[in-house]
Amino acid sequence: MLYLPIGKYATTPYYLEELGVGIHTIEELSYFLRENAASLEDGIMRLQLCTFIEKELEMPKLGTDLRELVANKGSLASFVRLILEASGYVSVEEMRSIESLLRQTQSLGTGERRKTQGDYHLFAGRYLMAEREYRQALEQLDKRADREQYAACCHNLGCALAGMFLYDRAAECFLEAYELGHEEESYIQYLAALRLGNSKTAYTQKVNELSLKRGPVAELERRLKEIAKDSKKSSERTAMEEIGNAFEEGDAGTVMQKTLSLINSWKADYRADTEID
């Protein structure tokens, strides 16, 4: 996606202490505010930033609006919203999501805010950023006092690592989450990471050698079969659409080829289902 820059490129950047970066444009500021929304604190609402936006970026109205908000002790969520609205850097829907996130996290401790920020990146598919936030959250959380929150953070860190195909490390996180929180879902995800990180034979050996719980093992296999079935249905739906398109275009050869391929696939499935073990 391309953005049409607004405002001026500052020759003297504003140093954003909380994030450790120098800001030259309103787009850069919007980017860092969006990416770190859940970990922002009220200290970012400085008059120096208002002046920088007004003078260096030559956006006087935004600078004045921000200065008035700071003087009236407005919220951090409103402060960030004004900047994002002025820059046009995010969609209306995403801006609402960020504003809601900011309002929710203001009463949280540092560790919980970091976890929330990690969740924000995880659900957006930014796994590396999510990993960074979760690891910082774990440094802030007390494993004993915040046992439930710590376990949830470990579980989600495992999800982020699995998203980057780091299955061995993901398995360790899921197992730690299970040992702390005793949630069966963490154990199932631990098994899934083992399954994805090993050949089927090696996974079966681990199940036996480690005496892994049979109930969750069976549940994982059931889920995998459901996923395979859904994938099969999806591929069949695509094949039917391709046959229909070829028919509409009068491409008899493609219609015949794809129809026969689909029928042969159904035959193979039927034989597999009726085969006696």
N, C-alpha and C positions, 0 to 999 in steps of 0.2 A: 504494500500500500504506500502511495506517495502522499506527502503532506505539503501544502502550500505554506511556506514559512511566513510568519507575521512578525512585526517588530524588527528591531535592529540587532545585528550581531555585535555583542559587547567586546570592545577591545580590552577592557579590564574585567575579567570574570568575577562572579560572586562565588565565594567559597562556602559551600553548604556543609557545615561542620558535621551535622548528624550523619551524613552519607559519605563524607570524605571526598567530595567531587567539586570541580570548578564548573560553574554554569555560564555559558556564553549566550544562550538563546532561550526564549520562552518554551520552545519545543523540548529542549534538553531538560528544563526544569519540570515540565509536565511528565516527561518520560520517567524521571527519577521519583517523582511523587507517586505516579501510578505503580511502578514496580515495587515500591517500598511502603505502600499505603498503610498496612497494618502495623508497621513498626515506627511510624512517625509519632512525634510528641509535640506538645504545645510550644516548646522552645524554638521551633522552626519559624514561628510567627514573629519575626523581628522587623522593626522599622527599617533596618538597613536593607532588608530584602525588598521592602516596599519602595524604598528610594532607588535601589538598583533597577527595579522593573520600570519605574517612572522615568528615570534619567538615562540610564545606560541602554535599556531596551526600547526607550522612547514610546512607552505605553502609559501615558499620564492618567488616563481614566482608571485603568486597572490598579495602578500604584496608589491613587487616591482612595479607591474603594477598599483596597486591602488595609491601608493606613487607618481608615475610619473603623473597619471591623476590629482591628487590633485595639484601637482606643476604646471601643465599646465592649471590649472583652468578649468578642464573638468566638464561636467554636472553631476548632481545627478543621472540622468537616466543611464548614462554610468557607474557610480560608482556601482550602485546596480546591473546592468546587469553583470558586471565582476564577482561579488560575486556569483550571481545565476548561471552563466555559470560554474564557477569553482566547485560549490557544486553539480550541477546536480539535485538540489532539485525540480525544476519545469520543465514542458515540454517547448518545444520551443514556442508553441502557447501561453502558459500562460506568458512566459517571455516577449514576444512581447506585450501582453496586459498590463503587469505591466509597461514596459518601456514607452509605449504610455500614460498610465495613469500619470506617473511621469512628462512627458513633458507637459501634459495638465494642471496639477495642480500647476505648479511652479509660475504662475502669479496670482493665486487666493489668496483671503484672508483666514484667519484661519477657519472661519465658513464655507466657501464654500469648502475648502479642506476636512473638517470633513464630510460634506454632501456627497462629492464625494466618500470618503472612505466608508461611510455608504451604498451608492449605490453599490459599489463594493462587499460588503458583502451580501447585499440584493439579488442581482442577482445570487450570488453563493449559496444562501439558508442558509447563516450563520446569522440567524435572531437576535440572542442575541448580536452578535458583531455589527450588523447593528443598533440595538436599542441604544447601547452605543454611537456609533458615531453620530447618529442623535440628541441625547439628548445633547451631547457636542456641536454640531453645533448650536443648538437652543440657547445655552447659549452665543455663540459668535455673532450670527446674531442679527441685530436690527429689531424688528418687524415692525417698521414704515419705516425706510430707506430701508430695504431689504425685503419689504413686499412679493414680488413674490417668492424670494428664501426661505423665512421663510415658506410660504404656501406650497411650494413644499416639504420642509423638513418635515413638519407636515404630509403631505399626505403619504410620503414614510415611515415615522415612523409608521403610521397606517398600512401600508402593512406588516412591520416587525412584529408588534404586532399580526396582524391577522394570520401571518404565525406560530405564537406560540399559536394560539387559544385563545388569550386574546381579545376577540371580544368587550367587553364593553370599554376597554381602546382604542382599535383601532377606535371604533365609535367616541369617543371624539376627537381623532386626525383628523379624516376625516372631522368632522364637523368644527373644528377650521380652517382646510385648506380651506374649502369651504367659510367660513365667511371672510377669508382674501383674497383669490384669486378668489372667485366666479366662479370656474371651476365646471361644471356640473358633471364631472367624480368623483370629490371628494365627491359630494353629493350622487351619486349612490353608491360609495363604503361605505359611511356612512350608507346608507340603507342596503347594503349587510351585514355589520357588525352587524347591529341590527337584521337582518333576521337570521343570523347564531348564534347569541348569545341568541336568544329567541325561544320559541315554535311558531308555525305558528299563534296560537290564540293570544299570547301575542304580537307578532309583528304587527298583524292586529290592535290590540287595540292601540298600540303606534302610528301607522299611523293615526288613527282617532283622538286620544287624542292630538297629537302634530301638527295636521293639516299639515302633511308632503306633499311635492309637488307631485301631482298626476302623472305628466309627468315622472319624474325619477322613481317613484314607478312602473309604467307600463313598463318602459324600463328595470328595474331590473328583473321583472317577465319574460319578453321576453328573456333575456339572460339566466335565469335559465332554461327555457324550451329548449333553444338551447343546453345548456350543457347536459341536461337529454337526449335529442335526440342523441347527439354525443356519449354519454356514452352507449346508447342502441345499436347504430350501432357498436360500438367497441366490445361490448359483443357478438353481433350476429356474427361478423367477427371471433371472437375467437371460438365460437361454431362451425362454419362452418369448421374452420381449424381442430378442434378436430375430427369432423365427417370424414373429409378427411383422417386424420392420422389413425383413427381406421379402415377405409375401406382398406387402403393400408396394414395394419397389419392383415387383415382378421378377425377382431373382430366384427362379425355381431351383437352380443348382444349390444355392446356399440354404434354401428352405429344406431340401432333401437331405443335405449333409448334416445340418444341425438337428433335424428331427431324428435321423437315424442315431446320431450320437447320444441324444437324450434318451431314446428308447433303450439303447444298449446299456446306458447307465442305470436305468430302472431295472433292467433284467439282472444286472450284476448285484444290485441291492437286494432284489427278490431272492436270488440264489443264496446270498450271504445270510439273509434272515431265516431261510428255511433249511439251511444246512444243519445236519445233526452232528452234535459234538461227539 
